[in-house]
Amino acid sequence: MAELKIRQYDLLVTSIHAVVLEPTKWDHLLRRIGEAIDATSGGFYLRDKHASKPRQWHSFGHSEQSLANYAERYVAMDPWTMIVNRTPVGEWVAEHQHFDDAFVAKNEFFQRYMLPNGLRRLIGTRAFDDGRIEALIGFQRGPDAEPFSDSDTELLTRLSPHLELACRLSTEFSRLRMQAAVARQALDRLAAPIWVLDGDGRVLFANHAADEGGLPGMAVRQGRLLADAPAVHARLTSLLTQATSRTAQSGALALERQDGGRLTVLVAPLPAGSPLVADSQRPLVLLMAHDPSASDAQPLDVLAALYGLSPAECRLAALLLEGWTPAESAERLQVQVSTVRTQLKSMFWKTGTHRQGELMKLLSGALLLKV
């Protein structure tokens, strides 16, 4: 590779890595790659392999109308895409290897889309394919330009592994962002406050109810959840220490409301296998408030999401909360008592509890969803 191409390669690799965290930079990246190979335009799209249309576009040198026409009418008849889809990921395909002038003169895609938009020369690749999502990237030149050269193909081929990794990471980050957004919306619909804290009371997460209403006699100051009354603060500190110790246990704290009622504040350790715990590399606590007078409903699906309870474990929990014994629950569920005991042990581990009474206290405080 010529020295100029090597310098371009180094700069382009840096730009490729940048798009993983900042997807808006794809357009800029495409333009920089295009400049390195003298392309007048370029495009990149992600699509679900089971869908007919791309779900994410990035481009340079194309008008919005031409992109819309391509997505709506011409993507299905693009002969270059058909060839690329049969080519291994990362292998670049130039149109002159497959489409001579005679083909172009008769082909509907070239005659109705490419040439009217001032395009003729093509080179591209299937940059990523995980079986569900694929990414295609291509660059174009005008009708009077030379085909893309071997030197152009060499540079692009060296970039392929970096492009594939960027696509893979971008796809995974997009999925995680979607999951986080869905989880956040679900937690923000909870009527009761919920926090994730460390052992010192530092707030790592608070839902909308916690941010807006909080708890009577408690407030977040300098990033920590603190109680105003010394006795309540001492009890909260003790519960946080208990929930983050080596033999972590759940506990509860009673708070007086202004109307004379009482709130139950549950303090429970997050499981060691929780991604939050793994990311923070220290024990964390789920603190949630429950108003016993609000409703008798027990939305076990909330705790199922928070603690990873299986559907079978949720069914068992519902029966135990109704007052059925493990043996009676086994009979109603038509399973062996040993199966119920195994499920109970799993629920203890997932919720950080050690006895059935602790587990029931935790589950009975399941938060109420706003409707």
N, C-alpha and C positions, 0 to 999 in steps of 0.2 A: 504494500500500500504506500502511495506517495506520501511525502512528509506533510503536505498540506492536508491530505485526507486524514492522516493520523491526528493532527491537531483538531480537525473538525470532529473526528470520532470522539476524542476525549471530552470536548465541550458538549457534544450531543448526549453522551452517556450521563453526564451531570444533569442535563435537562430532562432526560427520561426519568431519572430517579425523583426529580422534583414533582412530576405530575402525580405521583402516588398519593401525596398528601394534599396536593392542590390540583384537582381535576380541571380547573379552569385554564390551566396552563397547556392543555393538549393542543389548542389552536396554535399557540406560540411554538410548541415543539414541532408540530407538523411543518410550520413555515420554515423553521431552522433546518430540518432535514431536507425539505424541498430546495432550499437555497444551496445545500451541499451537493445536490445532484442536478441542479438547474431545472427543477420542475416549476411549472407555472401555477400549479394548483395541487391540492392533496386533500384526502379525506380519511377519517377514521370512524368506524362505528362498531358499537356493541349490539348484539341482538340475541334474544332468546331463540334457540334453534327450533323451537316449536312454534314460534310466531313468524308472521310473514313480513313484518316491518322492523327496521332497526329501532332500538329503544334509546340510544344515545348517539349523538352526532358531534363530531368536531371537524373543522375544515379550515382551509384558507384558499383564496383565489376562486371560490364559487359564489354565485349569487344565491340568495335565499330561495328564489324562485326555482333555480335549476336543481337545488338540493331537494326542494319539495316535490318537484316533478319526478326526480329519480326515485325518491322513497315511495311515491304514490303509484307510479306507472312503469318505471323502467328497471327497478332492481331485480324483478323476477325474470327479465329477459337478458340480463347482462351476461354475455358469454365469458367474460374474464372471470367473474365471480364463480361461475360454474366450474371453471378449470381450477381456480384457487382452492375451492372446497374439496377437490380431489387431490390436492398437493399437501405434503407434510407441513405441519406448523413450522413457520420460520423460513420456509423456502420461498424465495422471491420469484415471481413469474412476470416476464416482460411480454407485452402483447405481440411484438414482432416475431416471437418464437412460435406463435400459434395462428396469428391473423395476418395474412398478406393483403395486398391492395385489392385483389380480386374478392377476398372474403369481405373486406370492409365495404366494398362497393355494393354488395348484395345484402349485407346484414342490417336488419331493422334497427337494432340498438345503436350502431354507429351512425346510421343515416338519419335517424330521428332524434337522437339525443346527443351523442358525442360531437359530431361535426357541427351541428347548429350551435353548440355552446363553445365552439372554438377548441375542441379537444380531439386528440388523435392517438398520441403515444401513451402507453400505460405501463406501470410496473407496480407490483403489490404483493402482499402475502396475507395468509391467515395467521395473524400474530399470536392468537391465543384460542384455545378450545378445551374446555373442561368437561365436555359432554352435554352441558346445559347452555352455557353461554359461549359465544365465539366473538372474536374481534377481527375485523378486516381493516387493513390499511393500504392505501394506494396513492400513487402520485401520477400526475399527467403532464403532458406537453402538448403544444399546438400541432396543427396539421403540417406545418412546414418544418418542424423540428426533427432532429435525428432521433433514432430509437435510443433508449437508455443503454449505456455502455456496460462492458464487463466491470470496469472500475466502479461505476455506480452500484452495480449489483454486489460487488465485494464489500463496499462500505455498508450497504443495507444489511447484508448477511451477518456482518460482525455486530450490528446493532440488534439483531433478532432476539438473542437471549435476554437482553435487557428490556426490550419491548414486551416480550412474553411475561417476564417477571412483573413488570409494571402493570400489565393488564390483570394478572392474577391477583396482585395485591390490591389494585383498585377495585376489582370485583368483590373481593372479600371485605374490604373496608366499606364498600357500599352496602353489602348485606348486613354488616355489623351496625352501621349507622341506622339502617332501617329497623333492625331489632331494638336498638336503643331508643329510637323515636317511639316505637309502638309501646315499649315498656314504660317509657316516661309518660306517655299519654294515659296508659292504664293506671299508673300510680297517681297521676294528677287528678284522676276521677275519684280517688278514694276520699270519702267524707272526713276521715280522721287523719291527723298528722302522722307522718312517718319519717324517721331519720335513719341514716346509717352513720354510726359513730365509731371512733376507735376507743381504746380503753381510757383515754384522757378526756373523752367527751368532744373531741374535734369532729366537726360535721363534714362528712364526705358527700352526703346526699340528703336532700330534703324535698319532699313533694310539695305541691302547691298549697295544700292545707297547712303544712308545717311552716311554709314561708309566710303565708298570709295571716293565719290565726294563731298558730303555735299552741302552747299549753298555758293554763293559768299558773302564774308564779314562776314561769320559766322563760328564758330568752337566750338567743344566741349572741354572745359577746366575744369579739375578737376570734370568731371562728369556732367557739366552743359553746355547747349547750349547758347552761348554768341555771340552778334554781335559786330564787331569792331567799327563801327561808333556810337558815342553817341546818335545821333537822332534815328537811327535804333534800338539800344539797348533799348532806352526808349519806343519806339513803341512796341517792342516785349514784354517787361515787362508789359506794359499796357494791351496788348492782353491776356497774360497769366493770369493776375489778373482778367480780364473780363470773361475769359472762366472758371475760377475756383471759381467765386463768387457764392453767393446763387441764384442770378438771372442770371445764366451763359448764355453767348451769344457768337456766333461765330464772327470772324473778319478776316481781311486780311491785309497783309503787302506786299508792292511792293519792289522788289530788282532789282538793275541794274546788268545785265550781262556784262562780259568783251567785248562782241561783240556789245554792245549797246542795246541789247534787254532787256526785262523785264521779271521777274519771279513773279508770284503771290504765296504768301505763305499763305495758309489757316490755321487758328487756330480755332479749334472747340472743345467744351467740349465732353468728352466721356460720354455716358449715365450713370446715377447712377446705373443702373442694370447691367452694364458691369462687368464680372468677374475680370478684371484688377482693376477696381475701388474698388470692394468689397475686393479684396486681399490687396490692398495698404491702404485701409481705409482712403482715402483722394481723393479729386477731381483730375482728370487727364485730359490731353489735347492731342488731336491728331493734330500734326503739319505736313502739307504736302505741297509740292511745286508743282506748275503747270505751265507749259510753254504754254501760249495760242497759240503760233505760231507752236507748234509741231504737232498738229492734232486737227481736229474737233470732233474726236470720243469721246464718253462719256461711258466708261466702268462701267455702273451702278452696274454690279455684284460685283465690288470691294467695293463700298460703301455699297452694300447690305450685304456683308460679314462683313464689319467693324461695321456697325450700326444695322444690323439685319433687314433690310427692307424686307418686304414680296414680293413675285412675283407681286402681285397686286399693291403694292406701287411702285415697280420699273417701271411697265407699266405706271402708272400715272406720275411718275417723268419724264419719257422719253417724254411724251406729253407736260408737262409743260415746259420742256427745249426747246422744239421746238416752244414754243410761244403760245400754246393753253391755253385758259382760263379754270378755273375749270368747268364751265358750258359746254364748248365745249369738254373738255376732257371726261366729263360724257357721253355726247352724243356719242363720238367715242368709248368709252368703253362699251356703252350700259348698264350703271348703273345710279342710281339716283344721283342727285347733292349732296344730303345729304350723300351718300356713299363716294363720293369724298372728301367732307369736313371732314368726320370722318377719312379717310385715311390721309388727310393732317395733322390733329391734331396728329395722331399717328407718322407721320414722323417728326413733330416738336419735339415731346417728345424724339424720338429715336436719333435725331441728335443734340439736344440741341439748336435748333433754335426757334424763336418765330413768325416770319412772313414769308410769301411766298418768299419775296425777299431774306431774309437771307438763306432760304433753297435752292433757286436756285443758289445763290452764292457758297454755299458749294458743291452742286451737280455738278455745271459746272466746278469745279476744280478737278473732279475725275481723279485719277492718270492714266497714260498711261502704259499699260503692254508691256514689251519687247516681241518681237516675233522672 
